[in-house]
């Protein structure tokens, strides 16, 4: 599992940005494409909102890899 910590003072990270930070997508455009295609899950459910606000404790899945936001 990949663990990503939010920057101090930031309550969330947008889903498309999280995929880039976790190095699972090379660009924001690629991240938005895979999200729109329904390839990304948030807490076990498909989420197609590109700018969904991911908060501490949530788990994102893509390509069989899990990202936990700390």
N, CA, C, O and CB atoms as a CASP TS submission, in Angstrom:
PFRMAT TS
TARGET T0000
AUTHOR 0000-0000-0000
METHOD Language model
MODEL 1
PARENT N/A
ATOM      1  N   UNK     1       0.846  -1.184   0.000  1.00  0.00           N
ATOM      2  CA  UNK     1       0.000   0.000   0.000  1.00  0.00           C
ATOM      3  C   UNK     1       0.888   1.243   0.000  1.00  0.00           C
ATOM      4  O   UNK     1       1.868   1.333   0.740  1.00  0.00           O
ATOM      5  CB  UNK     1      -0.960   0.000   1.225  1.00  0.00           C
ATOM      6  N   UNK     2       0.518   2.188  -0.843  1.00  0.00           N
ATOM      7  CA  UNK     2       1.225   3.461  -0.921  1.00  0.00           C
ATOM      8  C   UNK     2       0.587   4.396   0.100  1.00  0.00           C
ATOM      9  O   UNK     2      -0.638   4.506   0.156  1.00  0.00           O
ATOM     10  CB  UNK     2       1.173   4.069  -2.375  1.00  0.00           C
ATOM     11  N   UNK     3       1.393   5.064   0.897  1.00  0.00           N
ATOM     12  CA  UNK     3       0.868   6.012   1.878  1.00  0.00           C
ATOM     13  C   UNK     3       1.296   7.423   1.493  1.00  0.00           C
ATOM     14  O   UNK     3       2.477   7.692   1.272  1.00  0.00           O
ATOM     15  CB  UNK     3       1.359   5.660   3.311  1.00  0.00           C
ATOM     16  N   UNK     4       0.321   8.312   1.417  1.00  0.00           N
ATOM     17  CA  UNK     4       0.560   9.707   1.055  1.00  0.00           C
ATOM     18  C   UNK     4       0.070  10.591   2.200  1.00  0.00           C
ATOM     19  O   UNK     4      -1.076  10.482   2.635  1.00  0.00           O
ATOM     20  CB  UNK     4      -0.156  10.078  -0.291  1.00  0.00           C
ATOM     21  N   UNK     5       0.941  11.456   2.676  1.00  0.00           N
ATOM     22  CA  UNK     5       0.563  12.394   3.744  1.00  0.00           C
ATOM     23  C   UNK     5       0.133  13.723   3.133  1.00  0.00           C
ATOM     24  O   UNK     5       0.763  14.230   2.205  1.00  0.00           O
ATOM     25  CB  UNK     5       1.742  12.610   4.739  1.00  0.00           C
ATOM     26  N   UNK     6      -0.939  14.269   3.666  1.00  0.00           N
ATOM     27  CA  UNK     6      -1.392  15.586   3.216  1.00  0.00           C
ATOM     28  C   UNK     6      -0.431  16.655   3.735  1.00  0.00           C
ATOM     29  O   UNK     6       0.156  16.514   4.808  1.00  0.00           O
ATOM     30  CB  UNK     6      -2.848  15.871   3.700  1.00  0.00           C
ATOM     31  N   UNK     7      -0.284  17.716   2.960  1.00  0.00           N
ATOM     32  CA  UNK     7       0.561  18.828   3.381  1.00  0.00           C
ATOM     33  C   UNK     7      -0.053  19.483   4.622  1.00  0.00           C
ATOM     34  O   UNK     7      -1.276  19.508   4.758  1.00  0.00           O
ATOM     35  CB  UNK     7       0.730  19.867   2.230  1.00  0.00           C
ATOM     36  N   UNK     8       0.765  20.004   5.514  1.00  0.00           N
ATOM     37  CA  UNK     8       0.240  20.671   6.706  1.00  0.00           C
ATOM     38  C   UNK     8      -0.755  21.772   6.332  1.00  0.00           C
ATOM     39  O   UNK     8      -0.488  22.589   5.451  1.00  0.00           O
ATOM     40  CB  UNK     8       1.389  21.260   7.535  1.00  0.00           C
ATOM     41  N   UNK     9      -1.886  21.783   7.002  1.00  0.00           N
ATOM     42  CA  UNK     9      -2.900  22.796   6.746  1.00  0.00           C
ATOM     43  C   UNK     9      -3.836  22.479   5.599  1.00  0.00           C
ATOM     44  O   UNK     9      -4.785  23.223   5.352  1.00  0.00           O
ATOM     45  CB  UNK     9      -2.245  24.080   6.481  1.00  0.00           C
ATOM     46  N   UNK    10      -3.583  21.380   4.889  1.00  0.00           N
ATOM     47  CA  UNK    10      -4.459  20.990   3.777  1.00  0.00           C
ATOM     48  C   UNK    10      -5.385  19.887   4.246  1.00  0.00           C
ATOM     49  O   UNK    10      -4.917  18.827   4.661  1.00  0.00           O
ATOM     50  CB  UNK    10      -3.636  20.526   2.540  1.00  0.00           C
ATOM     51  N   UNK    11      -6.702  20.113   4.188  1.00  0.00           N
ATOM     52  CA  UNK    11      -7.651  19.103   4.663  1.00  0.00           C
ATOM     53  C   UNK    11      -7.935  17.982   3.651  1.00  0.00           C
ATOM     54  O   UNK    11      -8.514  16.956   4.007  1.00  0.00           O
ATOM     55  CB  UNK    11      -8.942  19.773   5.027  1.00  0.00           C
ATOM     56  N   UNK    12      -7.523  18.184   2.376  1.00  0.00           N
ATOM     57  CA  UNK    12      -7.811  17.188   1.344  1.00  0.00           C
ATOM     58  C   UNK    12      -6.852  17.335   0.171  1.00  0.00           C
ATOM     59  O   UNK    12      -6.084  18.293   0.090  1.00  0.00           O
ATOM     60  CB  UNK    12      -9.262  17.318   0.861  1.00  0.00           C
ATOM     61  N   UNK    13      -6.916  16.346  -0.752  1.00  0.00           N
ATOM     62  CA  UNK    13      -6.203  16.413  -2.026  1.00  0.00           C
ATOM     63  C   UNK    13      -7.186  15.961  -3.090  1.00  0.00           C
ATOM     64  O   UNK    13      -7.969  15.040  -2.858  1.00  0.00           O
ATOM     65  CB  UNK    13      -4.890  15.522  -2.024  1.00  0.00           C
ATOM     66  N   UNK    14      -7.157  16.592  -4.247  1.00  0.00           N
ATOM     67  CA  UNK    14      -8.065  16.204  -5.315  1.00  0.00           C
ATOM     68  C   UNK    14      -7.629  14.862  -5.887  1.00  0.00           C
ATOM     69  O   UNK    14      -6.435  14.573  -5.967  1.00  0.00           O
ATOM     70  CB  UNK    14      -8.112  17.282  -6.420  1.00  0.00           C
ATOM     71  N   UNK    15      -8.599  14.046  -6.285  1.00  0.00           N
ATOM     72  CA  UNK    15      -8.330  12.695  -6.756  1.00  0.00           C
ATOM     73  C   UNK    15      -7.326  12.668  -7.899  1.00  0.00           C
ATOM     74  O   UNK    15      -6.407  11.849  -7.889  1.00  0.00           O
ATOM     75  CB  UNK    15      -9.612  12.039  -7.192  1.00  0.00           C
ATOM     76  N   UNK    16      -7.482  13.544  -8.881  1.00  0.00           N
ATOM     77  CA  UNK    16      -6.548  13.551 -10.012  1.00  0.00           C
ATOM     78  C   UNK    16      -5.126  13.899  -9.560  1.00  0.00           C
ATOM     79  O   UNK    16      -4.160  13.357 -10.097  1.00  0.00           O
ATOM     80  CB  UNK    16      -7.017  14.551 -11.083  1.00  0.00           C
ATOM     81  N   UNK    17      -4.990  14.781  -8.595  1.00  0.00           N
ATOM     82  CA  UNK    17      -3.671  15.144  -8.073  1.00  0.00           C
ATOM     83  C   UNK    17      -3.056  13.988  -7.276  1.00  0.00           C
ATOM     84  O   UNK    17      -1.845  13.772  -7.319  1.00  0.00           O
ATOM     85  CB  UNK    17      -3.774  16.401  -7.188  1.00  0.00           C
ATOM     86  N   UNK    18      -3.889  13.260  -6.560  1.00  0.00           N
ATOM     87  CA  UNK    18      -3.399  12.138  -5.761  1.00  0.00           C
ATOM     88  C   UNK    18      -2.771  11.068  -6.655  1.00  0.00           C
ATOM     89  O   UNK    18      -1.730  10.510  -6.308  1.00  0.00           O
ATOM     90  CB  UNK    18      -4.543  11.531  -4.928  1.00  0.00           C
ATOM     91  N   UNK    19      -3.381  10.780  -7.782  1.00  0.00           N
ATOM     92  CA  UNK    19      -2.831   9.773  -8.686  1.00  0.00           C
ATOM     93  C   UNK    19      -1.472  10.212  -9.240  1.00  0.00           C
ATOM     94  O   UNK    19      -0.588   9.383  -9.458  1.00  0.00           O
ATOM     95  CB  UNK    19      -3.808   9.503  -9.839  1.00  0.00           C
ATOM     96  N   UNK    20      -1.312  11.513  -9.464  1.00  0.00           N
ATOM     97  CA  UNK    20      -0.013  12.029  -9.927  1.00  0.00           C
ATOM     98  C   UNK    20       1.027  11.949  -8.815  1.00  0.00           C
ATOM     99  O   UNK    20       2.145  11.487  -9.044  1.00  0.00           O
ATOM    100  CB  UNK    20      -0.150  13.487 -10.419  1.00  0.00           C
ATOM    101  N   UNK    21       0.669  12.395  -7.618  1.00  0.00           N
ATOM    102  CA  UNK    21       1.596  12.395  -6.483  1.00  0.00           C
ATOM    103  C   UNK    21       2.061  10.975  -6.160  1.00  0.00           C
ATOM    104  O   UNK    21       3.212  10.765  -5.777  1.00  0.00           O
ATOM    105  CB  UNK    21       0.931  13.030  -5.246  1.00  0.00           C
ATOM    106  N   UNK    22       1.166  10.006  -6.315  1.00  0.00           N
ATOM    107  CA  UNK    22       1.496   8.608  -6.024  1.00  0.00           C
ATOM    108  C   UNK    22       2.245   7.955  -7.186  1.00  0.00           C
ATOM    109  O   UNK    22       2.578   6.772  -7.116  1.00  0.00           O
ATOM    110  CB  UNK    22       0.222   7.816  -5.716  1.00  0.00           C
ATOM    111  N   UNK    23       2.510   8.705  -8.241  1.00  0.00           N
ATOM    112  CA  UNK    23       3.232   8.232  -9.430  1.00  0.00           C
ATOM    113  C   UNK    23       2.512   7.097 -10.156  1.00  0.00           C
ATOM    114  O   UNK    23       3.153   6.235 -10.759  1.00  0.00           O
ATOM    115  CB  UNK    23       4.617   7.773  -9.038  1.00  0.00           C
ATOM    116  N   UNK    24       1.180   7.098 -10.097  1.00  0.00           N
ATOM    117  CA  UNK    24       0.410   6.098 -10.821  1.00  0.00           C
ATOM    118  C   UNK    24      -0.058   6.626 -12.171  1.00  0.00           C
ATOM    119  O   UNK    24      -0.480   5.854 -13.032  1.00  0.00           O
ATOM    120  CB  UNK    24      -0.784   5.652  -9.993  1.00  0.00           C
ATOM    121  N   UNK    25       0.016   7.934 -12.354  1.00  0.00           N
ATOM    122  CA  UNK    25      -0.303   8.571 -13.633  1.00  0.00           C
ATOM    123  C   UNK    25       0.798   9.584 -13.940  1.00  0.00           C
ATOM    124  O   UNK    25       1.288  10.283 -13.053  1.00  0.00           O
ATOM    125  CB  UNK    25      -1.720   9.264 -13.596  1.00  0.00           C
ATOM    126  N   UNK    26       1.171   9.643 -15.202  1.00  0.00           N
ATOM    127  CA  UNK    26       2.257  10.546 -15.610  1.00  0.00           C
ATOM    128  C   UNK    26       1.833  12.003 -15.671  1.00  0.00           C
ATOM    129  O   UNK    26       2.661  12.904 -15.535  1.00  0.00           O
ATOM    130  CB  UNK    26       2.788  10.132 -16.954  1.00  0.00           C
ATOM    131  N   UNK    27       0.526  12.236 -15.880  1.00  0.00           N
ATOM    132  CA  UNK    27       0.064  13.619 -16.018  1.00  0.00           C
ATOM    133  C   UNK    27      -1.350  13.755 -15.469  1.00  0.00           C
ATOM    134  O   UNK    27      -2.045  12.769 -15.222  1.00  0.00           O
ATOM    135  CB  UNK    27       0.113  14.069 -17.497  1.00  0.00           C
ATOM    136  N   UNK    28      -1.749  15.005 -15.287  1.00  0.00           N
ATOM    137  CA  UNK    28      -3.103  15.271 -14.829  1.00  0.00           C
ATOM    138  C   UNK    28      -4.133  14.836 -15.860  1.00  0.00           C
ATOM    139  O   UNK    28      -5.215  14.367 -15.509  1.00  0.00           O
ATOM    140  CB  UNK    28      -3.271  16.746 -14.514  1.00  0.00           C
ATOM    141  N   UNK    29      -3.791  14.995 -17.127  1.00  0.00           N
ATOM    142  CA  UNK    29      -4.698  14.576 -18.200  1.00  0.00           C
ATOM    143  C   UNK    29      -4.929  13.075 -18.182  1.00  0.00           C
ATOM    144  O   UNK    29      -6.054  12.609 -18.359  1.00  0.00           O
ATOM    145  CB  UNK    29      -4.147  14.996 -19.556  1.00  0.00           C
ATOM    146  N   UNK    30      -3.860  12.322 -17.967  1.00  0.00           N
ATOM    147  CA  UNK    30      -3.987  10.866 -17.886  1.00  0.00           C
ATOM    148  C   UNK    30      -4.839  10.479 -16.681  1.00  0.00           C
ATOM    149  O   UNK    30      -5.691   9.595 -16.771  1.00  0.00           O
ATOM    150  CB  UNK    30      -2.595  10.200 -17.798  1.00  0.00           C
ATOM    151  N   UNK    31      -4.601  11.149 -15.549  1.00  0.00           N
ATOM    152  CA  UNK    31      -5.364  10.862 -14.334  1.00  0.00           C
ATOM    153  C   UNK    31      -6.851  11.134 -14.567  1.00  0.00           C
ATOM    154  O   UNK    31      -7.697  10.326 -14.185  1.00  0.00           O
ATOM    155  CB  UNK    31      -4.840  11.707 -13.149  1.00  0.00           C
ATOM    156  N   UNK    32      -7.164  12.249 -15.181  1.00  0.00           N
ATOM    157  CA  UNK    32      -8.569  12.589 -15.435  1.00  0.00           C
ATOM    158  C   UNK    32      -9.225  11.583 -16.381  1.00  0.00           C
ATOM    159  O   UNK    32     -10.403  11.262 -16.225  1.00  0.00           O
ATOM    160  CB  UNK    32      -8.676  14.002 -16.021  1.00  0.00           C
ATOM    161  N   UNK    33      -8.471  11.089 -17.356  1.00  0.00           N
ATOM    162  CA  UNK    33      -8.998  10.105 -18.306  1.00  0.00           C
ATOM    163  C   UNK    33      -9.342   8.791 -17.617  1.00  0.00           C
ATOM    164  O   UNK    33     -10.422   8.244 -17.840  1.00  0.00           O
ATOM    165  CB  UNK    33      -7.988   9.854 -19.423  1.00  0.00           C
ATOM    166  N   UNK    34      -8.435   8.275 -16.778  1.00  0.00           N
ATOM    167  CA  UNK    34      -8.697   6.983 -16.126  1.00  0.00           C
ATOM    168  C   UNK    34      -9.817   7.112 -15.087  1.00  0.00           C
ATOM    169  O   UNK    34     -10.577   6.169 -14.866  1.00  0.00           O
ATOM    170  CB  UNK    34      -7.409   6.447 -15.455  1.00  0.00           C
ATOM    171  N   UNK    35      -9.913   8.279 -14.455  1.00  0.00           N
ATOM    172  CA  UNK    35     -11.004   8.501 -13.491  1.00  0.00           C
ATOM    173  C   UNK    35     -12.337   8.514 -14.235  1.00  0.00           C
ATOM    174  O   UNK    35     -13.286   7.852 -13.815  1.00  0.00           O
ATOM    175  CB  UNK    35     -10.800   9.841 -12.706  1.00  0.00           C
ATOM    176  N   UNK    36     -12.414   9.259 -15.332  1.00  0.00           N
ATOM    177  CA  UNK    36     -13.651   9.355 -16.116  1.00  0.00           C
ATOM    178  C   UNK    36     -14.063   8.000 -16.693  1.00  0.00           C
ATOM    179  O   UNK    36     -15.250   7.738 -16.890  1.00  0.00           O
ATOM    180  CB  UNK    36     -13.480  10.369 -17.248  1.00  0.00           C
ATOM    181  N   UNK    37     -13.078   7.144 -16.961  1.00  0.00           N
ATOM    182  CA  UNK    37     -13.355   5.814 -17.523  1.00  0.00           C
ATOM    183  C   UNK    37     -13.828   4.828 -16.454  1.00  0.00           C
ATOM    184  O   UNK    37     -14.150   3.682 -16.770  1.00  0.00           O
ATOM    185  CB  UNK    37     -12.105   5.265 -18.214  1.00  0.00           C
ATOM    186  N   UNK    38     -13.871   5.260 -15.203  1.00  0.00           N
ATOM    187  CA  UNK    38     -14.354   4.396 -14.135  1.00  0.00           C
ATOM    188  C   UNK    38     -13.333   3.384 -13.645  1.00  0.00           C
ATOM    189  O   UNK    38     -13.701   2.342 -13.102  1.00  0.00           O
ATOM    190  CB  UNK    38     -15.564   3.681 -14.591  1.00  0.00           C
ATOM    191  N   UNK    39     -12.041   3.685 -13.835  1.00  0.00           N
ATOM    192  CA  UNK    39     -10.977   2.758 -13.445  1.00  0.00           C
ATOM    193  C   UNK    39     -10.466   2.986 -12.026  1.00  0.00           C
ATOM    194  O   UNK    39      -9.587   2.257 -11.568  1.00  0.00           O
ATOM    195  CB  UNK    39      -9.832   2.872 -14.408  1.00  0.00           C
ATOM    196  N   UNK    40     -10.999   3.980 -11.326  1.00  0.00           N
ATOM    197  CA  UNK    40     -10.506   4.335  -9.999  1.00  0.00           C
ATOM    198  C   UNK    40     -11.613   4.135  -8.960  1.00  0.00           C
ATOM    199  O   UNK    40     -12.766   4.508  -9.180  1.00  0.00           O
ATOM    200  CB  UNK    40      -9.997   5.799  -9.980  1.00  0.00           C
ATOM    201  N   UNK    41     -11.241   3.547  -7.840  1.00  0.00           N
ATOM    202  CA  UNK    41     -12.189   3.358  -6.744  1.00  0.00           C
ATOM    203  C   UNK    41     -11.748   4.178  -5.543  1.00  0.00           C
ATOM    204  O   UNK    41     -10.556   4.315  -5.269  1.00  0.00           O
ATOM    205  CB  UNK    41     -12.310   1.863  -6.366  1.00  0.00           C
ATOM    206  N   UNK    42     -12.730   4.722  -4.832  1.00  0.00           N
ATOM    207  CA  UNK    42     -12.485   5.435  -3.581  1.00  0.00           C
ATOM    208  C   UNK    42     -13.288   4.709  -2.512  1.00  0.00           C
ATOM    209  O   UNK    42     -14.511   4.601  -2.608  1.00  0.00           O
ATOM    210  CB  UNK    42     -12.885   6.970  -3.679  1.00  0.00           C
ATOM    211  N   UNK    43     -12.604   4.218  -1.507  1.00  0.00           N
ATOM    212  CA  UNK    43     -13.245   3.446  -0.432  1.00  0.00           C
ATOM    213  C   UNK    43     -14.097   2.306  -0.982  1.00  0.00           C
ATOM    214  O   UNK    43     -15.188   2.035  -0.480  1.00  0.00           O
ATOM    215  CB  UNK    43     -14.111   4.364   0.433  1.00  0.00           C
ATOM    216  N   UNK    44     -13.584   1.636  -2.028  1.00  0.00           N
ATOM    217  CA  UNK    44     -14.241   0.450  -2.570  1.00  0.00           C
ATOM    218  C   UNK    44     -15.295   0.682  -3.631  1.00  0.00           C
ATOM    219  O   UNK    44     -15.806  -0.282  -4.202  1.00  0.00           O
ATOM    220  CB  UNK    44     -14.851  -0.276  -1.486  1.00  0.00           C
ATOM    221  N   UNK    45     -15.638   1.926  -3.915  1.00  0.00           N
ATOM    222  CA  UNK    45     -16.657   2.233  -4.927  1.00  0.00           C
ATOM    223  C   UNK    45     -16.058   3.070  -6.057  1.00  0.00           C
ATOM    224  O   UNK    45     -15.247   3.965  -5.815  1.00  0.00           O
ATOM    225  CB  UNK    45     -17.852   2.979  -4.287  1.00  0.00           C
ATOM    226  N   UNK    46     -16.464   2.772  -7.289  1.00  0.00           N
ATOM    227  CA  UNK    46     -15.985   3.543  -8.442  1.00  0.00           C
ATOM    228  C   UNK    46     -16.383   5.002  -8.260  1.00  0.00           C
ATOM    229  O   UNK    46     -17.521   5.310  -7.905  1.00  0.00           O
ATOM    230  CB  UNK    46     -16.560   2.975  -9.782  1.00  0.00           C
ATOM    231  N   UNK    47     -15.426   5.896  -8.508  1.00  0.00           N
ATOM    232  CA  UNK    47     -15.681   7.336  -8.395  1.00  0.00           C
ATOM    233  C   UNK    47     -15.197   8.002  -9.673  1.00  0.00           C
ATOM    234  O   UNK    47     -14.019   7.904 -10.014  1.00  0.00           O
ATOM    235  CB  UNK    47     -14.972   7.952  -7.134  1.00  0.00           C
ATOM    236  N   UNK    48     -16.088   8.675 -10.380  1.00  0.00           N
ATOM    237  CA  UNK    48     -15.721   9.322 -11.635  1.00  0.00           C
ATOM    238  C   UNK    48     -15.569  10.835 -11.496  1.00  0.00           C
ATOM    239  O   UNK    48     -15.471  11.548 -12.494  1.00  0.00           O
ATOM    240  CB  UNK    48     -16.753   9.011 -12.690  1.00  0.00           C
ATOM    241  N   UNK    49     -15.551  11.318 -10.260  1.00  0.00           N
ATOM    242  CA  UNK    49     -15.366  12.769 -10.029  1.00  0.00           C
ATOM    243  C   UNK    49     -13.869  13.074 -10.029  1.00  0.00           C
ATOM    244  O   UNK    49     -13.154  12.700  -9.100  1.00  0.00           O
ATOM    245  CB  UNK    49     -16.030  13.226  -8.667  1.00  0.00           C
ATOM    246  N   UNK    50     -13.409  13.746 -11.059  1.00  0.00           N
ATOM    247  CA  UNK    50     -11.970  14.027 -11.210  1.00  0.00           C
ATOM    248  C   UNK    50     -11.400  14.839 -10.055  1.00  0.00           C
ATOM    249  O   UNK    50     -10.256  14.632  -9.649  1.00  0.00           O
ATOM    250  CB  UNK    50     -11.723  14.766 -12.508  1.00  0.00           C
ATOM    251  N   UNK    51     -12.185  15.747  -9.535  1.00  0.00           N
ATOM    252  CA  UNK    51     -11.705  16.626  -8.477  1.00  0.00           C
ATOM    253  C   UNK    51     -12.310  16.270  -7.119  1.00  0.00           C
ATOM    254  O   UNK    51     -12.448  17.126  -6.246  1.00  0.00           O
ATOM    255  CB  UNK    51     -12.019  18.072  -8.821  1.00  0.00           C
ATOM    256  N   UNK    52     -12.668  15.001  -6.954  1.00  0.00           N
ATOM    257  CA  UNK    52     -13.207  14.547  -5.666  1.00  0.00           C
ATOM    258  C   UNK    52     -12.190  14.856  -4.575  1.00  0.00           C
ATOM    259  O   UNK    52     -10.992  14.644  -4.762  1.00  0.00           O
ATOM    260  CB  UNK    52     -13.543  13.016  -5.695  1.00  0.00           C
ATOM    261  N   UNK    53     -12.659  15.350  -3.453  1.00  0.00           N
ATOM    262  CA  UNK    53     -11.777  15.722  -2.349  1.00  0.00           C
ATOM    263  C   UNK    53     -11.501  14.486  -1.490  1.00  0.00           C
ATOM    264  O   UNK    53     -12.387  13.985  -0.797  1.00  0.00           O
ATOM    265  CB  UNK    53     -12.407  16.866  -1.491  1.00  0.00           C
ATOM    266  N   UNK    54     -10.270  14.009  -1.549  1.00  0.00           N
ATOM    267  CA  UNK    54      -9.872  12.824  -0.799  1.00  0.00           C
ATOM    268  C   UNK    54      -9.272  13.286   0.525  1.00  0.00           C
ATOM    269  O   UNK    54      -8.341  14.091   0.557  1.00  0.00           O
ATOM    270  CB  UNK    54      -8.854  11.945  -1.610  1.00  0.00           C
ATOM    271  N   UNK    55      -9.823  12.761   1.612  1.00  0.00           N
ATOM    272  CA  UNK    55      -9.413  13.197   2.951  1.00  0.00           C
ATOM    273  C   UNK    55      -8.671  12.094   3.689  1.00  0.00           C
ATOM    274  O   UNK    55      -8.638  10.945   3.248  1.00  0.00           O
ATOM    275  CB  UNK    55     -10.630  13.639   3.764  1.00  0.00           C
ATOM    276  N   UNK    56      -8.079  12.459   4.812  1.00  0.00           N
ATOM    277  CA  UNK    56      -7.345  11.519   5.653  1.00  0.00           C
ATOM    278  C   UNK    56      -8.193  10.289   5.954  1.00  0.00           C
ATOM    279  O   UNK    56      -9.368  10.398   6.303  1.00  0.00           O
ATOM    280  CB  UNK    56      -6.907  12.194   6.958  1.00  0.00           C
ATOM    281  N   UNK    57      -7.578   9.119   5.813  1.00  0.00           N
ATOM    282  CA  UNK    57      -8.244   7.861   6.114  1.00  0.00           C
ATOM    283  C   UNK    57      -8.886   7.187   4.914  1.00  0.00           C
ATOM    284  O   UNK    57      -9.238   6.009   4.984  1.00  0.00           O
ATOM    285  CB  UNK    57      -9.273   8.090   7.143  1.00  0.00           C
ATOM    286  N   UNK    58      -9.045   7.911   3.816  1.00  0.00           N
ATOM    287  CA  UNK    58      -9.654   7.309   2.636  1.00  0.00           C
ATOM    288  C   UNK    58      -8.631   6.488   1.863  1.00  0.00           C
ATOM    289  O   UNK    58      -7.434   6.776   1.890  1.00  0.00           O
ATOM    290  CB  UNK    58     -10.260   8.388   1.733  1.00  0.00           C
ATOM    291  N   UNK    59      -9.125   5.455   1.169  1.00  0.00           N
ATOM    292  CA  UNK    59      -8.264   4.582   0.375  1.00  0.00           C
ATOM    293  C   UNK    59      -8.715   4.634  -1.077  1.00  0.00           C
ATOM    294  O   UNK    59      -9.893   4.459  -1.386  1.00  0.00           O
ATOM    295  CB  UNK    59      -8.294   3.120   0.914  1.00  0.00           C
ATOM    296  N   UNK    60      -7.752   4.877  -1.961  1.00  0.00           N
ATOM    297  CA  UNK    60      -8.002   4.959  -3.395  1.00  0.00           C
ATOM    298  C   UNK    60      -7.323   3.756  -4.045  1.00  0.00           C
ATOM    299  O   UNK    60      -6.196   3.407  -3.694  1.00  0.00           O
ATOM    300  CB  UNK    60      -7.475   6.319  -4.001  1.00  0.00           C
ATOM    301  N   UNK    61      -8.015   3.123  -4.997  1.00  0.00           N
ATOM    302  CA  UNK    61      -7.465   1.967  -5.704  1.00  0.00           C
ATOM    303  C   UNK    61      -7.403   2.254  -7.194  1.00  0.00           C
ATOM    304  O   UNK    61      -8.344   2.783  -7.785  1.00  0.00           O
ATOM    305  CB  UNK    61      -8.306   0.703  -5.434  1.00  0.00           C
ATOM    306  N   UNK    62      -6.257   1.887  -7.796  1.00  0.00           N
ATOM    307  CA  UNK    62      -6.075   2.022  -9.245  1.00  0.00           C
ATOM    308  C   UNK    62      -4.990   1.054  -9.671  1.00  0.00           C
ATOM    309  O   UNK    62      -3.941   0.966  -9.033  1.00  0.00           O
ATOM    310  CB  UNK    62      -5.709   3.493  -9.649  1.00  0.00           C
ATOM    311  N   UNK    63      -5.241   0.329 -10.751  1.00  0.00           N
ATOM    312  CA  UNK    63      -4.296  -0.651 -11.282  1.00  0.00           C
ATOM    313  C   UNK    63      -3.869  -1.697 -10.247  1.00  0.00           C
ATOM    314  O   UNK    63      -2.729  -2.162 -10.249  1.00  0.00           O
ATOM    315  CB  UNK    63      -3.075   0.060 -11.811  1.00  0.00           C
ATOM    316  N   UNK    64      -4.787  -2.050  -9.380  1.00  0.00           N
ATOM    317  CA  UNK    64      -4.484  -3.057  -8.362  1.00  0.00           C
ATOM    318  C   UNK    64      -3.643  -2.544  -7.205  1.00  0.00           C
ATOM    319  O   UNK    64      -3.240  -3.313  -6.333  1.00  0.00           O
ATOM    320  CB  UNK    64      -3.782  -4.201  -8.993  1.00  0.00           C
ATOM    321  N   UNK    65      -3.382  -1.246  -7.199  1.00  0.00           N
ATOM    322  CA  UNK    65      -2.595  -0.649  -6.115  1.00  0.00           C
ATOM    323  C   UNK    65      -3.503   0.215  -5.259  1.00  0.00           C
ATOM    324  O   UNK    65      -4.441   0.841  -5.753  1.00  0.00           O
ATOM    325  CB  UNK    65      -1.409   0.190  -6.675  1.00  0.00           C
ATOM    326  N   UNK    66      -3.208   0.236  -3.975  1.00  0.00           N
ATOM    327  CA  UNK    66      -4.005   1.026  -3.039  1.00  0.00           C
ATOM    328  C   UNK    66      -3.174   2.187  -2.507  1.00  0.00           C
ATOM    329  O   UNK    66      -1.983   2.043  -2.231  1.00  0.00           O
ATOM    330  CB  UNK    66      -4.520   0.147  -1.874  1.00  0.00           C
ATOM    331  N   UNK    67      -3.823   3.334  -2.371  1.00  0.00           N
ATOM    332  CA  UNK    67      -3.195   4.530  -1.828  1.00  0.00           C
ATOM    333  C   UNK    67      -3.986   4.918  -0.590  1.00  0.00           C
ATOM    334  O   UNK    67      -5.202   5.097  -0.662  1.00  0.00           O
ATOM    335  CB  UNK    67      -3.150   5.703  -2.882  1.00  0.00           C
ATOM    336  N   UNK    68      -3.311   5.050   0.541  1.00  0.00           N
ATOM    337  CA  UNK    68      -3.963   5.498   1.769  1.00  0.00           C
ATOM    338  C   UNK    68      -3.511   6.913   2.052  1.00  0.00           C
ATOM    339  O   UNK    68      -2.315   7.205   2.049  1.00  0.00           O
ATOM    340  CB  UNK    68      -3.640   4.556   2.969  1.00  0.00           C
ATOM    341  N   UNK    69      -4.473   7.796   2.299  1.00  0.00           N
ATOM    342  CA  UNK    69      -4.166   9.192   2.599  1.00  0.00           C
ATOM    343  C   UNK    69      -4.035   9.339   4.103  1.00  0.00           C
ATOM    344  O   UNK    69      -4.937   8.972   4.856  1.00  0.00           O
ATOM    345  CB  UNK    69      -5.261  10.152   2.037  1.00  0.00           C
ATOM    346  N   UNK    70      -2.891   9.884   4.538  1.00  0.00           N
ATOM    347  CA  UNK    70      -2.608  10.068   5.960  1.00  0.00           C
ATOM    348  C   UNK    70      -2.739  11.532   6.351  1.00  0.00           C
ATOM    349  O   UNK    70      -2.537  11.881   7.514  1.00  0.00           O
ATOM    350  CB  UNK    70      -1.206   9.555   6.303  1.00  0.00           C
TER
END
